[in-house]
Amino acid sequence: MALKKKYWLAVLVLCVVTFAAAGGMVFRIHRTCPVMLTAGNRPRIIIDAGHGGMDGGAVGYNNIVEKDINLAIAEDLRDLFVISGFDVVMTRDSDCSIHDDGITGVKNQKTSDMRNRLKIMEQNRDAIFLSIHQNKFTDPKYSGAQMFYSPNLPESEELAAIMQRHFREMLQPENTREHKRSGRELFLLYKAQTPAVLVECGFLSNPQEATNLIDPEYQEKVAFVIYSSVMEFLYSV
């Protein structure tokens, strides 16, 4: 599917990004202006806030819970795309699991939840799928965002590479991580038939990064990095 070629003229977004060195690289969005957008010339954006409800995801430094950060970043990202004229689908927009009614047992609820997220993707084939997560490791020294991409379409790898570079250039200058191809362990990416990237925004096990990730301003910056990556992907030839 030549998605990016189909949409490269879809969106013109005017952004002024200010960089400063004050304890790290920071930036501020001055203006985002959508121009000449129609329903027929842009992809739908599916934003998947990982975990939710009884499934909190990773628990990191100072008992920070992943699901809450995922949702906050997903909502910021949604707002950026909506103001730019995109049709956005959220797999969840509150602290909930989306398992079927009547399902009992945490394992069964998680399985149902994942299947319903996959259904949302399958119902929106002509879309870009962005799954928001946070990482964790036993050693607190590790940090940095990392992208995982679906093995099913070359566009997924291309978007992940752009996103990995944008995190390094715009927010995490010391991040040397590489984007990686997903396997069966990442169910949604493995099943995806549309460009799909899972964004591990950082490590909740790293005290400094965990502190950053619960900061609403930093969450907005993460969302903007993801958004700008999609814009570059759509404009690339």
PLY file of the C-alpha trace (Angstrom):
ply
format ascii 1.0
element vertex 237
property float x
property float y
property float z
element edge 236
property int vertex1
property int vertex2
end_header
0.00 0.00 0.00
1.58 3.25 -1.13
0.03 5.19 1.74
2.52 8.03 1.98
2.46 8.68 -1.76
-1.32 8.87 -1.64
-1.30 11.47 1.11
1.90 13.48 0.73
-0.04 16.60 -0.29
-2.76 16.06 2.30
-1.61 18.38 5.06
0.27 21.63 5.38
1.12 22.32 9.01
2.95 25.51 9.92
4.98 25.07 13.06
7.61 27.20 14.70
9.75 25.17 17.05
12.00 26.88 19.55
15.03 25.04 20.87
16.98 26.00 23.98
19.61 24.33 26.11
18.50 24.52 29.71
19.08 21.23 31.38
18.49 19.52 28.05
16.78 20.24 24.75
13.34 21.81 25.04
10.91 23.24 22.55
7.60 25.05 22.38
4.87 24.93 19.76
3.90 28.45 18.64
1.29 27.65 16.02
-0.27 24.73 14.24
-2.41 25.66 11.24
-4.29 23.12 9.07
-4.69 24.07 5.41
-7.00 22.62 2.73
-7.81 19.32 4.44
-10.64 17.14 3.22
-11.90 13.74 4.25
-10.63 12.23 1.01
-6.98 13.23 1.15
-5.65 12.22 4.53
-5.32 8.95 6.48
-7.23 8.24 9.63
-5.07 8.10 12.74
-5.63 5.31 15.27
-4.12 6.14 18.66
-3.82 3.22 21.05
-3.20 4.16 24.68
-1.70 0.94 25.99
-3.21 -0.94 28.92
-6.03 0.59 31.02
-8.53 -0.42 33.67
-7.42 -3.47 35.64
-4.27 -3.64 33.48
-1.97 -0.92 34.74
1.01 -1.92 32.63
4.48 -1.26 33.99
4.92 0.19 37.47
8.08 2.21 37.80
9.96 4.63 40.00
7.83 5.97 42.89
5.04 3.56 41.84
4.32 5.49 38.65
1.76 3.52 36.62
2.17 3.21 32.87
-1.49 3.28 31.83
-2.00 6.86 33.06
0.99 8.24 31.16
-0.04 6.37 28.01
-3.47 7.98 28.08
-2.16 11.48 28.79
0.26 11.35 25.84
-2.40 9.78 23.62
-4.82 12.62 24.40
-2.18 15.26 23.64
-1.40 13.48 20.37
-5.08 13.28 19.48
-5.45 17.03 19.97
-2.56 17.75 17.60
-4.03 15.60 14.85
-7.59 16.87 15.35
-6.56 20.52 15.14
-4.78 19.61 11.88
-7.98 18.19 10.41
-7.37 14.47 10.83
-10.01 11.93 11.76
-8.74 10.27 14.94
-9.87 7.00 16.50
-8.85 6.28 20.10
-8.84 2.68 21.30
-9.64 4.11 24.73
-10.21 7.64 26.02
-10.54 6.88 29.73
-9.03 4.57 32.33
-10.74 1.42 31.11
-10.21 -1.95 29.53
-12.17 -2.50 26.32
-12.87 -6.19 26.89
-16.31 -7.59 26.05
-19.04 -7.43 28.68
-19.41 -10.58 30.73
-15.77 -11.63 30.46
-14.38 -12.71 33.84
-10.82 -13.24 34.98
-7.94 -10.86 34.32
-6.29 -13.09 31.71
-9.51 -13.48 29.74
-10.24 -9.76 29.99
-6.78 -8.89 28.68
-7.22 -11.30 25.77
-10.62 -9.81 24.92
-9.20 -6.29 25.24
-6.42 -7.01 22.76
-8.79 -8.63 20.29
-11.06 -5.59 20.42
-8.11 -3.27 19.79
-7.27 -5.41 16.77
-10.89 -5.12 15.58
-10.59 -1.33 15.68
-7.50 -1.56 13.49
-9.19 -3.97 11.09
-12.20 -1.67 10.78
-9.91 1.21 9.77
-7.61 -0.31 7.15
-6.67 2.95 5.47
-5.08 4.38 8.60
-1.89 4.82 10.58
-1.76 2.95 13.89
0.21 4.46 16.79
0.43 2.54 20.07
1.69 4.47 23.11
3.59 2.62 25.84
6.30 3.05 28.47
9.27 0.78 29.09
10.75 -0.73 32.25
13.88 -2.71 33.13
15.47 -4.13 36.26
18.51 -1.84 35.94
17.47 1.81 36.42
20.35 3.16 34.32
18.58 2.48 31.03
16.60 5.26 29.37
15.39 6.52 26.01
12.45 6.09 23.68
12.42 3.18 21.24
10.15 2.40 18.30
8.89 -1.05 17.32
7.30 -1.54 13.92
4.98 -4.02 12.26
6.75 -6.53 9.97
3.91 -6.56 7.46
4.40 -3.30 5.52
7.58 -1.40 4.61
5.84 1.87 5.55
5.85 0.76 9.19
9.63 0.55 9.31
9.99 3.86 7.50
7.72 5.63 9.99
9.52 4.02 12.94
12.90 5.17 11.62
11.67 8.74 11.25
10.20 8.66 14.73
13.37 7.26 16.30
15.38 10.05 14.67
12.92 12.74 15.75
13.12 11.64 19.39
16.90 11.94 19.23
16.96 15.27 17.39
14.10 17.00 19.21
13.90 15.61 22.73
16.51 13.01 23.71
19.90 13.98 22.18
21.74 11.19 24.02
19.36 8.48 22.82
21.31 5.96 20.72
18.59 3.34 20.48
17.55 1.87 17.13
14.04 1.12 15.92
13.24 -2.60 15.91
11.03 -5.00 14.00
8.35 -6.59 16.18
7.64 -10.29 16.46
4.73 -12.35 17.72
5.21 -10.92 21.21
3.66 -7.62 20.09
0.26 -8.93 19.04
-1.19 -5.78 17.48
1.88 -5.02 15.39
2.22 -8.63 14.31
-1.38 -8.63 13.06
-1.39 -5.11 11.59
-2.25 -4.66 7.92
-1.78 -0.91 8.01
1.35 1.13 8.88
1.81 0.51 12.60
4.37 1.63 15.18
4.53 1.01 18.92
6.21 3.89 20.76
8.03 3.07 23.98
8.34 6.68 25.15
10.87 6.02 27.90
11.79 3.93 30.94
9.68 4.24 34.07
12.45 2.39 35.91
14.83 5.31 35.33
14.18 7.96 38.04
14.90 11.01 35.86
12.98 9.72 32.85
10.05 8.65 35.02
9.95 12.13 36.52
9.93 13.61 33.03
7.19 11.29 31.82
4.73 12.34 34.53
5.28 16.02 33.70
2.41 17.30 31.51
4.75 19.62 29.58
7.10 16.75 28.78
4.12 14.62 27.74
3.15 17.35 25.27
6.68 17.31 23.86
6.55 13.55 23.40
3.22 13.88 21.61
4.64 16.56 19.32
7.64 14.39 18.41
5.27 11.59 17.38
3.02 13.99 15.48
5.91 15.63 13.62
7.21 12.19 12.65
3.91 11.28 11.04
3.91 14.61 9.18
7.38 13.95 7.78
6.34 10.42 6.82
3.34 11.70 4.89
5.38 14.34 3.10
8.32 12.08 2.21
8.61 10.82 -1.35
0 1
1 2
2 3
3 4
4 5
5 6
6 7
7 8
8 9
9 10
10 11
11 12
12 13
13 14
14 15
15 16
16 17
17 18
18 19
19 20
20 21
21 22
22 23
23 24
24 25
25 26
26 27
27 28
28 29
29 30
30 31
31 32
32 33
33 34
34 35
35 36
36 37
37 38
38 39
39 40
40 41
41 42
42 43
43 44
44 45
45 46
46 47
47 48
48 49
49 50
50 51
51 52
52 53
53 54
54 55
55 56
56 57
57 58
58 59
59 60
60 61
61 62
62 63
63 64
64 65
65 66
66 67
67 68
68 69
69 70
70 71
71 72
72 73
73 74
74 75
75 76
76 77
77 78
78 79
79 80
80 81
81 82
82 83
83 84
84 85
85 86
86 87
87 88
88 89
89 90
90 91
91 92
92 93
93 94
94 95
95 96
96 97
97 98
98 99
99 100
100 101
101 102
102 103
103 104
104 105
105 106
106 107
107 108
108 109
109 110
110 111
111 112
112 113
113 114
114 115
115 116
116 117
117 118
118 119
119 120
120 121
121 122
122 123
123 124
124 125
125 126
126 127
127 128
128 129
129 130
130 131
131 132
132 133
133 134
134 135
135 136
136 137
137 138
138 139
139 140
140 141
141 142
142 143
143 144
144 145
145 146
146 147
147 148
148 149
149 150
150 151
151 152
152 153
153 154
154 155
155 156
156 157
157 158
158 159
159 160
160 161
161 162
162 163
163 164
164 165
165 166
166 167
167 168
168 169
169 170
170 171
171 172
172 173
173 174
174 175
175 176
176 177
177 178
178 179
179 180
180 181
181 182
182 183
183 184
184 185
185 186
186 187
187 188
188 189
189 190
190 191
191 192
192 193
193 194
194 195
195 196
196 197
197 198
198 199
199 200
200 201
201 202
202 203
203 204
204 205
205 206
206 207
207 208
208 209
209 210
210 211
211 212
212 213
213 214
214 215
215 216
216 217
217 218
218 219
219 220
220 221
221 222
222 223
223 224
224 225
225 226
226 227
227 228
228 229
229 230
230 231
231 232
232 233
233 234
234 235
235 236
